[in-house]
Amino acid sequence: MVDAKGRNMKCLTFFLMLPESVKSKSSKSSKKGNASGSSKLPPVCYEIITLRSKKKKKMAADIFPTKKSASSTTVQQYQQQNLNNNNTVQNCNWQGLYSTIRERNSVMFNNELMADVHFVVGQPGRTQRLPGHRYVLAVGSSVFHAMFYGELAENKDEIHIPDVEPAAFLGMLKYIYCDEIDLTADTVLATLYAAKKYIVPHLARACVNFLETSLSAKNACVLLSQSCLFEEPELTQRCWEVIDAQAELALRSEGFCDIDAQTLESILQRETLNAKEIVVFEAALSWAEAECQRQELISSTDNKRKVLGKAMYLIRIPTMALDDFANGAAQSGVLTLNETNDVFLWYTAAKKPELEFVCQPRKGLTPQRCHRFQSCAYRSNQWRYRGRCDSIQFAVDKRVFIAGFGLYGSSCGSAEYSAKIELKRQGVLLGQNHSKYFSDGSSNTFPVWFEYPVQIEPDTFYTASVVLDGIELSYFGQEGMTEVQCGKVTFQFQCSSDSTNGTGVQGGQIPELIFYA
């Protein structure tokens, strides 16, 4: 068949002989759909014209020409899918286009066709009206089953859900209809809330896995608060691992100021927090300032102390270095005059006053060492440096935090070395530090630390490098191992192309990786 523009169109006409009962029902429904009665179906047949038409598929740039927020973009993507689905089902034999029930079911996602319920989702002023199909929803969620088919089911055509974001609700519907999981950093928490509310456990598990893989010092405190709210103990444990190892980064993150008071107290009383106490104190003051704004209070020292409440005494002020206390906490204004005097006496007096503050230092974390050589040696012409790089690649089977390297020192008596250490992943610099260390002439290793521990994800190779400057002749490792078991962590080593001074798997520098697990 050829249309008016000369285009070839594939079409198929079915003549269906209908029984009288069906014809009468069709005639009635046609009258309902057209009050004037001017348009009637043929008495004995239906004509199905376009079975399939070729269309140019739109690219994302065509649909979304400008950058928008992730949540808004997600909703628009689902709305576009709704348009695509409605275009698909204009074909009366659309079911024949898909070979599996999963594909046919997916067509109903966000589709008005046969929709027997609608959801008004989101807060007032930002709502979205979304179509649904009771049977499909009840199969995917026990909450929906009880809502539509339980003993207390209500036969409402429109259901209001103000506590769930539209993008998150659509993400949950996409999983129920299409068996597809579509998560982003901006929607995952809201989607987890929806999955928990409507008891969709596999989607909730996928949300938790997404959060665990994207966990870092920047978001660990916020995720800790959320994991407790959602009762996800595994995620809570992962958050504590990050907060303990990278405490100073976590406490200085913007997300720390957004946590609730209960989470603040749990962090401040943490025994294994790996941070200086002055950093803990400064973080608490930053949180107090943000809390004053949330409570619409003037950000004064009195109000900061008021919103901190008993949490103030969880800061171990007497364990600060004296300089940190004198130049920081003592002049902050949040301590009373008596508290300031008593802490100064605690530092200096033989008979120490009783304090409400915890006076014992935090235990912090005990660093572990992965030693990759079975022996070491020295020779009259090795190991020389001259500004060249010693480098090795490694991977782990679980998340760890590299705090520094253990390095060999001089084989010609005591000496001082200047060390530039770096840690990279696929060429991207993750951490570096310039420092000096003193070697006593023995074959021991000497630690050189990063400013902050660096988070290492499993099953990915990282490159550890060092450039040394000092006495050229030093000890070096021998009989290197490609795999080393350290407690519950397995390290694997391979040679690095960055190494220009001879270090490799079998021998050389960087004998130890110092880490927290």
LOTIMI-761932 format. One record per residue (C-alpha): x, y, z; residue in three letters. Coordinates in pm, 1 decimal, decimal comma. Layout:
! LOTIMI-761932
GULUM px py pz type
GULUM X Y Z ALA
...
This chain:
! LOTIMI-761932
GULUM px py pz type
GULUM 0,0 0,0 0,0 MET
GULUM 128,2 350,0 -78,3 VAL
GULUM 16,5 662,4 110,0 ASP
GULUM -37,1 1015,5 -24,2 ALA
GULUM 333,0 1102,9 12,5 LYS
GULUM 449,4 801,0 -177,9 GLY
GULUM 584,7 616,8 127,7 ARG
GULUM 558,4 240,8 147,5 ASN
GULUM 357,2 128,6 449,0 MET
GULUM 331,5 -221,0 582,3 LYS
GULUM -24,9 -297,0 677,8 CYS
GULUM -244,3 -591,2 754,0 LEU
GULUM -620,5 -612,5 749,6 THR
GULUM -799,5 -870,3 957,4 PHE
GULUM -1163,3 -945,8 899,4 PHE
GULUM -1294,9 -1095,9 1218,7 LEU
GULUM -1638,3 -1254,0 1207,3 MET
GULUM -1789,8 -1174,5 1543,4 LEU
GULUM -2074,4 -1349,3 1729,9 PRO
GULUM -2386,9 -1141,5 1785,3 GLU
GULUM -2317,1 -1104,1 2160,3 SER
GULUM -1982,5 -940,4 2093,3 VAL
GULUM -2127,2 -722,4 1817,7 LYS
GULUM -2398,9 -594,1 2050,8 SER
GULUM -2142,7 -513,7 2324,5 LYS
GULUM -1925,1 -334,8 2071,7 SER
GULUM -2220,7 -132,1 1950,1 SER
GULUM -2310,0 -29,6 2305,8 LYS
GULUM -1956,7 73,7 2396,0 SER
GULUM -1935,4 271,0 2072,7 SER
GULUM -2247,0 462,4 2167,4 LYS
GULUM -2102,3 539,4 2510,5 LYS
GULUM -1780,1 664,8 2359,0 GLY
GULUM -1960,0 892,5 2107,5 ASN
GULUM -2268,6 1064,8 2238,1 ALA
GULUM -2372,7 1193,1 1894,6 SER
GULUM -2381,5 841,9 1753,1 GLY
GULUM -2236,7 969,1 1426,5 SER
GULUM -1946,0 724,6 1432,6 SER
GULUM -2027,7 352,5 1442,4 LYS
GULUM -1821,9 38,1 1411,1 LEU
GULUM -1882,6 -184,0 1107,7 PRO
GULUM -2136,2 -451,9 1196,5 PRO
GULUM -1929,5 -758,6 1118,7 VAL
GULUM -1559,7 -674,3 1114,0 CYS
GULUM -1271,9 -473,5 1256,3 TYR
GULUM -996,3 -329,3 1039,1 GLU
GULUM -646,8 -320,9 1191,3 ILE
GULUM -443,0 -96,9 965,7 ILE
GULUM -88,4 -13,3 1078,2 THR
GULUM 91,3 -307,4 1232,9 LEU
GULUM 433,1 -148,6 1244,1 ARG
GULUM 577,3 181,2 1128,6 SER
GULUM 937,7 292,9 1112,9 LYS
GULUM 1029,8 590,8 1328,9 LYS
GULUM 1356,8 764,5 1391,3 LYS
GULUM 1459,0 692,8 1746,9 LYS
GULUM 1517,4 1008,0 1949,1 LYS
GULUM 1842,1 1051,3 2132,4 MET
GULUM 1860,0 1176,1 2491,0 ALA
GULUM 1997,0 1510,8 2372,0 ALA
GULUM 1687,1 1559,5 2158,4 ASP
GULUM 1454,3 1492,1 2448,1 ILE
GULUM 1648,2 1679,9 2716,0 PHE
GULUM 1838,2 1964,0 2547,0 PRO
GULUM 1923,0 2140,3 2872,8 THR
GULUM 2072,7 2009,9 3195,9 LYS
GULUM 1818,0 1963,1 3474,1 LYS
GULUM 1811,2 1814,0 3821,2 SER
GULUM 1842,5 1437,5 3839,8 ALA
GULUM 1497,3 1390,6 3995,2 SER
GULUM 1328,1 1610,3 3733,7 SER
GULUM 1517,7 1436,0 3454,6 THR
GULUM 1415,1 1094,8 3587,4 THR
GULUM 1047,9 1191,9 3591,1 VAL
GULUM 1072,4 1329,4 3236,8 GLN
GULUM 1238,2 1008,8 3118,3 GLN
GULUM 951,8 804,5 3262,0 TYR
GULUM 699,2 1043,4 3106,4 GLN
GULUM 872,0 993,2 2770,7 GLN
GULUM 848,6 617,2 2821,5 GLN
GULUM 478,5 667,9 2892,9 ASN
GULUM 440,3 842,8 2555,1 LEU
GULUM 635,0 566,2 2382,8 ASN
GULUM 418,8 299,1 2545,0 ASN
GULUM 97,0 476,6 2447,1 ASN
GULUM 224,3 504,0 2089,6 ASN
GULUM 298,5 132,0 2093,2 THR
GULUM -48,0 26,6 2204,7 VAL
GULUM -222,6 228,6 1936,7 GLN
GULUM -154,6 -82,2 1737,4 ASN
GULUM -441,7 -318,8 1806,9 CYS
GULUM -210,6 -619,3 1786,1 ASN
GULUM 69,5 -469,8 1998,1 TRP
GULUM 85,7 -790,4 2202,2 GLN
GULUM 219,2 -969,1 1897,2 GLY
GULUM 521,1 -740,4 1881,1 LEU
GULUM 672,8 -888,1 2200,1 TYR
GULUM 775,2 -1247,3 2250,1 SER
GULUM 784,6 -1262,9 2633,0 THR
GULUM 541,6 -1177,4 2911,2 ILE
GULUM 808,4 -954,9 3063,6 ARG
GULUM 823,4 -740,2 2749,8 GLU
GULUM 444,7 -720,3 2723,9 ARG
GULUM 416,7 -633,1 3090,4 ASN
GULUM 676,0 -357,6 3045,9 SER
GULUM 451,2 -185,9 2793,0 VAL
GULUM 199,8 -123,5 3072,3 MET
GULUM 453,8 68,9 3282,2 PHE
GULUM 342,1 431,1 3328,7 ASN
GULUM 68,0 367,5 3072,6 ASN
GULUM -295,0 481,9 3080,0 GLU
GULUM -409,3 178,7 2882,3 LEU
GULUM -629,3 -39,9 3107,4 MET
GULUM -516,5 162,4 3413,5 ALA
GULUM -765,0 104,0 3695,0 ASP
GULUM -598,8 319,1 3962,6 VAL
GULUM -406,1 646,2 3972,4 HIS
GULUM -151,6 775,5 4224,8 PHE
GULUM -100,7 1141,6 4307,9 VAL
GULUM 259,7 1131,3 4428,1 VAL
GULUM 467,8 1402,0 4593,4 GLY
GULUM 425,0 1701,6 4819,1 GLN
GULUM 152,4 1957,2 4740,6 PRO
GULUM 259,0 2183,0 4458,0 GLY
GULUM 503,0 1922,2 4320,8 ARG
GULUM 277,2 1625,4 4257,2 THR
GULUM 268,1 1383,2 3965,4 GLN
GULUM -41,4 1182,6 3867,4 ARG
GULUM 68,6 833,7 3767,1 LEU
GULUM -136,5 544,1 3621,6 PRO
GULUM -129,0 194,2 3767,6 GLY
GULUM -278,1 -152,3 3724,9 HIS
GULUM -397,8 -317,7 4044,5 ARG
GULUM -315,7 -674,3 3943,5 TYR
GULUM 43,4 -597,4 3842,1 VAL
GULUM 104,5 -391,0 4155,7 LEU
GULUM -44,6 -658,1 4383,0 ALA
GULUM 182,2 -922,7 4229,9 VAL
GULUM 487,1 -704,1 4297,2 GLY
GULUM 411,8 -585,5 4651,6 SER
GULUM 230,3 -732,6 4950,3 SER
GULUM 133,5 -379,8 5056,6 VAL
GULUM -38,7 -315,2 4724,6 PHE
GULUM -204,5 -656,9 4750,0 HIS
GULUM -350,1 -567,4 5088,9 ALA
GULUM -446,3 -221,6 4960,4 MET
GULUM -641,1 -354,7 4660,5 PHE
GULUM -748,2 -709,9 4749,9 TYR
GULUM -717,6 -741,3 5129,7 GLY
GULUM -1000,5 -756,7 5381,3 GLU
GULUM -978,8 -380,0 5440,2 LEU
GULUM -925,8 -288,0 5075,8 ALA
GULUM -1063,6 47,7 4967,7 GLU
GULUM -1200,7 84,3 4618,0 ASN
GULUM -1050,4 425,7 4544,3 LYS
GULUM -969,9 530,9 4190,2 ASP
GULUM -713,4 788,3 4308,7 GLU
GULUM -461,4 740,1 4590,7 ILE
GULUM -256,5 1027,3 4734,7 HIS
GULUM 103,8 953,6 4842,7 ILE
GULUM 259,9 1279,0 4972,4 PRO
GULUM 560,2 1120,5 5148,7 ASP
GULUM 726,3 963,5 4840,4 VAL
GULUM 905,9 1154,0 4565,2 GLU
GULUM 762,2 1103,7 4214,0 PRO
GULUM 1098,0 993,3 4069,2 ALA
GULUM 1139,2 731,8 4344,4 ALA
GULUM 785,0 601,4 4304,8 PHE
GULUM 832,8 571,5 3929,6 LEU
GULUM 1160,7 390,0 3989,1 GLY
GULUM 978,7 139,1 4208,7 MET
GULUM 701,7 96,6 3950,2 LEU
GULUM 961,4 37,3 3680,0 LYS
GULUM 1105,2 -246,4 3887,3 TYR
GULUM 759,0 -398,1 3948,4 ILE
GULUM 651,1 -374,5 3584,2 TYR
GULUM 975,8 -420,1 3394,6 CYS
GULUM 1202,3 -603,5 3639,6 ASP
GULUM 1458,3 -325,3 3581,5 GLU
GULUM 1649,1 -129,9 3846,8 ILE
GULUM 1730,9 231,2 3760,4 ASP
GULUM 1912,6 413,0 4042,3 LEU
GULUM 2107,2 737,1 4064,3 THR
GULUM 2290,1 905,8 4349,3 ALA
GULUM 2011,9 1165,5 4377,7 ASP
GULUM 1719,9 919,5 4388,6 THR
GULUM 1855,8 611,6 4565,3 VAL
GULUM 1763,7 714,2 4921,3 LEU
GULUM 1410,5 812,0 4820,2 ALA
GULUM 1377,2 487,0 4623,8 THR
GULUM 1496,3 290,1 4926,6 LEU
GULUM 1227,7 462,5 5133,8 TYR
GULUM 961,4 367,7 4878,8 ALA
GULUM 1086,4 8,3 4857,6 ALA
GULUM 1077,2 -22,5 5235,4 LYS
GULUM 732,0 134,2 5262,1 LYS
GULUM 577,7 -97,8 5002,8 TYR
GULUM 787,7 -402,1 5101,4 ILE
GULUM 975,7 -461,1 4777,7 VAL
GULUM 1278,5 -635,9 4933,3 PRO
GULUM 1488,5 -704,8 4622,5 HIS
GULUM 1470,6 -340,6 4514,7 LEU
GULUM 1560,5 -234,8 4869,0 ALA
GULUM 1862,3 -467,1 4860,9 ARG
GULUM 1973,1 -316,8 4529,4 ALA
GULUM 1947,0 32,2 4681,6 CYS
GULUM 2162,3 -71,3 4976,7 VAL
GULUM 2421,7 -226,7 4743,3 ASN
GULUM 2429,0 96,4 4541,5 PHE
GULUM 2484,9 298,0 4858,2 LEU
GULUM 2761,6 65,7 4978,1 GLU
GULUM 2952,9 93,3 4651,3 THR
GULUM 2921,5 474,2 4646,3 SER
GULUM 3009,0 513,1 5013,7 LEU
GULUM 3284,6 765,1 5092,4 SER
GULUM 3395,5 999,3 5369,6 ALA
GULUM 3184,0 1276,3 5213,7 LYS
GULUM 2852,3 1094,8 5254,3 ASN
GULUM 2926,4 840,2 5529,0 ALA
GULUM 2770,6 1043,1 5813,7 CYS
GULUM 2446,4 1109,9 5625,1 VAL
GULUM 2421,5 746,2 5515,7 LEU
GULUM 2485,2 636,4 5873,7 LEU
GULUM 2182,4 835,0 5983,3 SER
GULUM 1969,9 693,7 5700,4 GLN
GULUM 2086,4 335,3 5752,0 SER
GULUM 1974,2 349,5 6113,9 CYS
GULUM 1638,6 491,1 6003,8 LEU
GULUM 1592,2 213,3 5745,0 PHE
GULUM 1725,0 -55,1 5983,6 GLU
GULUM 2002,3 -173,8 5751,7 GLU
GULUM 2273,0 -309,7 5985,4 PRO
GULUM 2516,9 -407,4 5707,4 GLU
GULUM 2509,4 -56,5 5561,2 LEU
GULUM 2548,0 86,8 5912,1 THR
GULUM 2860,4 -123,0 5965,0 GLN
GULUM 3007,5 -9,5 5631,5 ARG
GULUM 2944,0 352,3 5728,3 CYS
GULUM 3123,5 306,0 6060,6 TRP
GULUM 3423,1 153,0 5883,0 GLU
GULUM 3457,4 463,4 5664,9 VAL
GULUM 3393,1 708,5 5948,9 ILE
GULUM 3644,9 538,7 6178,8 ASP
GULUM 3923,3 516,7 5920,9 ALA
GULUM 3865,9 855,7 5755,1 GLN
GULUM 3727,2 1034,9 6058,7 ALA
GULUM 3875,6 1378,1 5993,6 GLU
GULUM 3748,2 1384,1 5634,6 LEU
GULUM 3404,0 1263,3 5743,8 ALA
GULUM 3378,5 1518,0 6026,1 LEU
GULUM 3475,8 1803,7 5794,3 ARG
GULUM 3229,1 1703,2 5522,8 SER
GULUM 2918,3 1909,6 5452,1 GLU
GULUM 2700,8 1606,8 5518,1 GLY
GULUM 2811,3 1592,4 5881,7 PHE
GULUM 2617,9 1912,0 5954,0 CYS
GULUM 2296,7 1752,6 5819,3 ASP
GULUM 2278,7 1457,3 6059,3 ILE
GULUM 2029,3 1435,3 6343,9 ASP
GULUM 2119,4 1481,8 6710,4 ALA
GULUM 2108,3 1109,5 6788,7 GLN
GULUM 2357,2 1029,0 6511,7 THR
GULUM 2578,5 1317,0 6629,7 LEU
GULUM 2595,9 1167,0 6979,0 GLU
GULUM 2674,1 819,6 6844,7 SER
GULUM 2967,0 961,9 6644,8 ILE
GULUM 3101,9 1179,0 6928,3 LEU
GULUM 3110,0 886,0 7170,0 GLN
GULUM 3276,3 654,1 6919,1 ARG
GULUM 3583,2 495,1 7079,9 GLU
GULUM 3751,6 400,0 6749,9 THR
GULUM 3724,0 743,7 6587,3 LEU
GULUM 4059,3 800,3 6418,2 ASN
GULUM 4082,4 1179,5 6457,3 ALA
GULUM 4240,2 1453,3 6663,4 LYS
GULUM 4008,0 1577,3 6933,7 GLU
GULUM 4032,0 1938,3 6815,2 ILE
GULUM 3885,4 1821,8 6480,5 VAL
GULUM 3597,6 1654,4 6666,8 VAL
GULUM 3538,7 1977,2 6862,4 PHE
GULUM 3536,7 2195,9 6550,8 GLU
GULUM 3298,5 1956,0 6373,6 ALA
GULUM 3058,5 1970,1 6667,7 ALA
GULUM 3057,0 2350,5 6653,9 LEU
GULUM 2984,6 2342,1 6278,8 SER
GULUM 2693,2 2106,3 6342,6 TRP
GULUM 2565,1 2334,2 6620,8 ALA
GULUM 2570,3 2634,0 6386,4 GLU
GULUM 2369,3 2441,9 6126,2 ALA
GULUM 2126,6 2324,1 6394,2 GLU
GULUM 2070,7 2684,5 6505,8 CYS
GULUM 1971,5 2768,8 6150,3 GLN
GULUM 1734,7 2471,1 6135,1 ARG
GULUM 1572,0 2583,1 6460,7 GLN
GULUM 1570,7 2947,4 6343,6 GLU
GULUM 1792,5 3057,6 6631,3 LEU
GULUM 2062,2 3323,5 6626,8 ILE
GULUM 2398,9 3150,9 6582,1 SER
GULUM 2543,7 3270,0 6912,8 SER
GULUM 2779,6 3078,0 7140,9 THR
GULUM 2500,5 3037,9 7398,8 ASP
GULUM 2263,0 2890,4 7141,0 ASN
GULUM 2533,3 2660,8 7004,1 LYS
GULUM 2590,4 2526,9 7354,1 ARG
GULUM 2216,3 2493,7 7400,9 LYS
GULUM 2157,6 2284,9 7086,1 VAL
GULUM 2458,2 2064,2 7162,4 LEU
GULUM 2321,1 1983,5 7506,7 GLY
GULUM 2472,4 1674,1 7667,1 LYS
GULUM 2660,8 1593,8 7345,8 ALA
GULUM 2912,0 1861,0 7451,0 MET
GULUM 3046,2 1631,7 7721,2 TYR
GULUM 3107,9 1352,3 7469,2 LEU
GULUM 3391,6 1562,4 7321,7 ILE
GULUM 3709,3 1454,4 7499,8 ARG
GULUM 3842,9 1805,4 7551,9 ILE
GULUM 4098,0 1710,3 7822,8 PRO
GULUM 4269,5 1477,4 7572,2 THR
GULUM 4348,2 1760,0 7327,3 MET
GULUM 4701,9 1883,4 7287,5 ALA
GULUM 4749,7 2180,5 7520,0 LEU
GULUM 4809,0 2415,9 7225,9 ASP
GULUM 4488,7 2298,0 7057,6 ASP
GULUM 4289,3 2361,2 7373,3 PHE
GULUM 4445,6 2699,3 7452,4 ALA
GULUM 4414,1 2835,8 7098,8 ASN
GULUM 4088,3 2663,5 7008,2 GLY
GULUM 3838,3 2528,6 7259,2 ALA
GULUM 3932,1 2768,0 7541,6 ALA
GULUM 3864,6 3069,2 7317,4 GLN
GULUM 3554,6 2936,8 7141,7 SER
GULUM 3311,0 3080,7 7393,4 GLY
GULUM 3105,3 2762,7 7425,1 VAL
GULUM 3281,1 2654,5 7745,3 LEU
GULUM 3194,3 2820,8 8073,6 THR
GULUM 3465,9 3000,3 8266,6 LEU
GULUM 3468,1 2726,0 8531,8 ASN
GULUM 3500,2 2454,4 8267,4 GLU
GULUM 3791,7 2635,9 8102,6 THR
GULUM 3973,3 2681,0 8436,2 ASN
GULUM 3917,4 2319,1 8535,7 ASP
GULUM 4053,9 2187,9 8206,8 VAL
GULUM 4365,7 2407,1 8241,5 PHE
GULUM 4413,1 2265,4 8592,0 LEU
GULUM 4369,2 1916,6 8447,7 TRP
GULUM 4666,4 1981,6 8219,3 TYR
GULUM 4894,8 2136,6 8480,5 THR
GULUM 4798,1 2049,3 8838,3 ALA
GULUM 4919,0 1745,8 9030,2 ALA
GULUM 4577,8 1714,3 9194,1 LYS
GULUM 4340,1 1711,8 8899,1 LYS
GULUM 3980,4 1835,8 8933,3 PRO
GULUM 3680,1 1623,4 8848,0 GLU
GULUM 3546,5 1694,2 8501,0 LEU
GULUM 3219,6 1611,9 8327,4 GLU
GULUM 3413,1 1555,7 8005,0 PHE
GULUM 3551,2 1212,0 7914,9 VAL
GULUM 3921,2 1222,7 8007,0 CYS
GULUM 4046,0 901,8 7843,7 GLN
GULUM 4185,6 932,0 7486,9 PRO
GULUM 4005,5 745,6 7212,7 ARG
GULUM 4163,7 414,6 7118,9 LYS
GULUM 4138,3 490,4 6748,2 GLY
GULUM 4228,7 219,2 6499,3 LEU
GULUM 4532,0 -6,9 6506,2 THR
GULUM 4710,0 1,0 6169,1 PRO
GULUM 4789,4 -328,6 6000,5 GLN
GULUM 5088,8 -398,2 5774,5 ARG
GULUM 5105,8 -603,7 5458,6 CYS
GULUM 5468,4 -712,4 5408,9 HIS
GULUM 5529,9 -841,6 5056,7 ARG
GULUM 5894,8 -959,5 5079,0 PHE
GULUM 6028,9 -1270,7 5248,9 GLN
GULUM 6378,6 -1127,2 5298,6 SER
GULUM 6587,1 -814,6 5244,0 CYS
GULUM 6949,3 -747,1 5151,6 ALA
GULUM 7199,9 -477,0 5061,1 TYR
GULUM 7490,4 -463,2 4818,5 ARG
GULUM 7768,7 -219,5 4753,9 SER
GULUM 7601,8 -93,0 4434,5 ASN
GULUM 7231,9 -112,1 4530,6 GLN
GULUM 6975,3 35,1 4609,4 TRP
GULUM 7029,1 376,2 4443,8 ARG
GULUM 6770,5 652,4 4391,3 TYR
GULUM 6876,2 974,3 4211,3 ARG
GULUM 6516,9 1100,4 4178,2 GLY
GULUM 6383,1 788,2 4009,9 ARG
GULUM 6044,2 635,6 4094,8 CYS
GULUM 5986,3 306,9 4275,7 ASP
GULUM 5637,2 176,6 4211,0 SER
GULUM 5418,5 -133,7 4252,9 ILE
GULUM 5056,6 -217,5 4173,5 GLN
GULUM 4823,8 -392,8 4416,9 PHE
GULUM 4461,1 -500,8 4457,5 ALA
GULUM 4253,7 -621,7 4753,7 VAL
GULUM 3947,2 -843,8 4790,9 ASP
GULUM 3765,1 -616,7 5037,8 LYS
GULUM 3754,1 -245,6 5112,1 ARG
GULUM 4052,4 -114,1 5308,1 VAL
GULUM 4206,9 226,0 5378,9 PHE
GULUM 4573,7 278,5 5295,9 ILE
GULUM 4729,3 500,7 5564,1 ALA
GULUM 5087,2 496,6 5435,8 GLY
GULUM 5385,8 288,6 5322,7 PHE
GULUM 5664,1 115,7 5508,5 GLY
GULUM 5998,9 195,0 5340,8 LEU
GULUM 6353,5 67,7 5373,0 TYR
GULUM 6631,4 297,4 5493,8 GLY
GULUM 7005,5 337,2 5467,0 SER
GULUM 7237,5 38,0 5471,4 SER
GULUM 7533,5 264,5 5559,2 CYS
GULUM 7436,7 378,6 5908,0 GLY
GULUM 7174,5 627,0 6023,6 SER
GULUM 7042,9 872,1 5764,7 ALA
GULUM 6746,4 1095,7 5682,6 GLU
GULUM 6536,7 1055,1 5369,9 TYR
GULUM 6291,5 1285,7 5195,2 SER
GULUM 5999,4 1087,7 5052,9 ALA
GULUM 5724,3 1179,9 4807,9 LYS
GULUM 5455,2 910,2 4822,4 ILE
GULUM 5158,1 879,4 4588,8 GLU
GULUM 4858,8 652,3 4542,1 LEU
GULUM 4678,5 638,1 4206,8 LYS
GULUM 4393,6 452,0 4043,5 ARG
GULUM 4403,3 429,7 3664,4 GLN
GULUM 4626,0 735,4 3654,6 GLY
GULUM 4405,5 945,2 3884,1 VAL
GULUM 4584,1 1073,4 4194,6 LEU
GULUM 4399,1 971,8 4512,0 LEU
GULUM 4650,5 1072,1 4775,5 GLY
GULUM 5000,6 1207,0 4813,2 GLN
GULUM 5235,4 1344,4 5077,0 ASN
GULUM 5584,3 1489,4 5111,9 HIS
GULUM 5758,2 1400,5 5435,2 SER
GULUM 6089,2 1297,5 5588,8 LYS
GULUM 6181,4 992,1 5787,5 TYR
GULUM 6489,2 888,2 5982,4 PHE
GULUM 6643,3 544,7 5935,5 SER
GULUM 6873,9 399,9 6201,2 ASP
GULUM 7085,1 185,3 5968,0 GLY
GULUM 6890,6 -133,5 6039,2 SER
GULUM 6693,0 -345,2 5792,6 SER
GULUM 6364,8 -242,2 5957,8 ASN
GULUM 6094,7 -60,7 5764,2 THR
GULUM 6004,0 298,4 5848,2 PHE
GULUM 5647,6 437,6 5812,6 PRO
GULUM 5560,0 730,3 5589,3 VAL
GULUM 5197,4 845,5 5620,3 TRP
GULUM 4940,7 1005,8 5394,1 PHE
GULUM 4765,2 1311,8 5531,9 GLU
GULUM 4439,0 1113,9 5532,4 TYR
GULUM 4386,7 739,7 5479,0 PRO
GULUM 4288,0 659,5 5119,9 VAL
GULUM 3984,2 439,7 5055,0 GLN
GULUM 4065,2 133,0 4841,4 ILE
GULUM 3783,0 -58,1 4670,7 GLU
GULUM 3808,6 -433,9 4606,0 PRO
GULUM 3901,7 -601,7 4277,3 ASP
GULUM 4071,5 -295,9 4124,6 THR
GULUM 4444,3 -239,0 4085,0 PHE
GULUM 4599,0 70,0 4244,1 TYR
GULUM 4950,4 208,0 4196,2 THR
GULUM 5170,5 285,2 4498,2 ALA
GULUM 5473,9 503,4 4421,3 SER
GULUM 5758,8 670,9 4606,2 VAL
GULUM 6043,5 899,6 4502,9 VAL
GULUM 6324,8 904,4 4761,5 LEU
GULUM 6606,3 1150,9 4813,1 ASP
GULUM 6889,5 1074,3 5055,6 GLY
GULUM 7182,4 837,6 5094,7 ILE
GULUM 7174,5 626,9 4781,4 GLU
GULUM 7267,9 290,7 4924,5 LEU
GULUM 6979,6 129,8 5114,9 SER
GULUM 6825,8 -204,8 5191,9 TYR
GULUM 6589,8 -361,2 4936,5 PHE
GULUM 6342,8 -648,7 4941,5 GLY
GULUM 6387,7 -994,9 4790,9 GLN
GULUM 6173,5 -1304,5 4728,3 GLU
GULUM 5860,1 -1099,9 4665,6 GLY
GULUM 5514,1 -1261,7 4676,3 MET
GULUM 5234,9 -1202,0 4426,6 THR
GULUM 4969,3 -1271,5 4692,4 GLU
GULUM 4975,2 -1195,6 5065,6 VAL
GULUM 4706,9 -1276,6 5324,0 GLN
GULUM 4674,4 -1015,5 5601,7 CYS
GULUM 4401,8 -1113,0 5845,2 GLY
GULUM 4077,7 -1113,7 5645,6 LYS
GULUM 4224,7 -919,0 5353,3 VAL
GULUM 4406,9 -1068,6 5054,1 THR
GULUM 4652,9 -845,4 4867,5 PHE
GULUM 4767,8 -915,8 4511,8 GLN
GULUM 5074,4 -749,9 4356,4 PHE
GULUM 5191,4 -690,9 4001,7 GLN
GULUM 5461,4 -479,9 3837,6 CYS
GULUM 5393,7 -116,3 3752,2 SER
GULUM 5495,3 63,4 3434,8 SER
GULUM 5557,3 375,3 3648,2 ASP
GULUM 5851,9 208,4 3818,5 SER
GULUM 6177,8 347,2 3674,9 THR
GULUM 6414,5 241,3 3952,8 ASN
GULUM 6384,5 -136,5 3938,9 GLY
GULUM 6111,5 -204,5 4197,7 THR
GULUM 5880,6 -489,3 4099,7 GLY
GULUM 5703,7 -790,3 4243,1 VAL
GULUM 6022,7 -987,1 4310,5 GLN
GULUM 6229,5 -714,0 4473,3 GLY
GULUM 6288,1 -346,5 4545,1 GLY
GULUM 6134,1 -74,2 4763,8 GLN
GULUM 5785,0 -27,0 4918,0 ILE
GULUM 5805,2 -346,4 5122,8 PRO
GULUM 5493,9 -263,1 5325,9 GLU
GULUM 5145,6 -120,6 5282,6 LEU
GULUM 5004,1 21,6 5606,4 ILE
GULUM 4625,1 0,5 5618,3 PHE
GULUM 4305,7 -3,8 5823,3 TYR
GULUM 4041,1 -270,9 5760,3 ALA
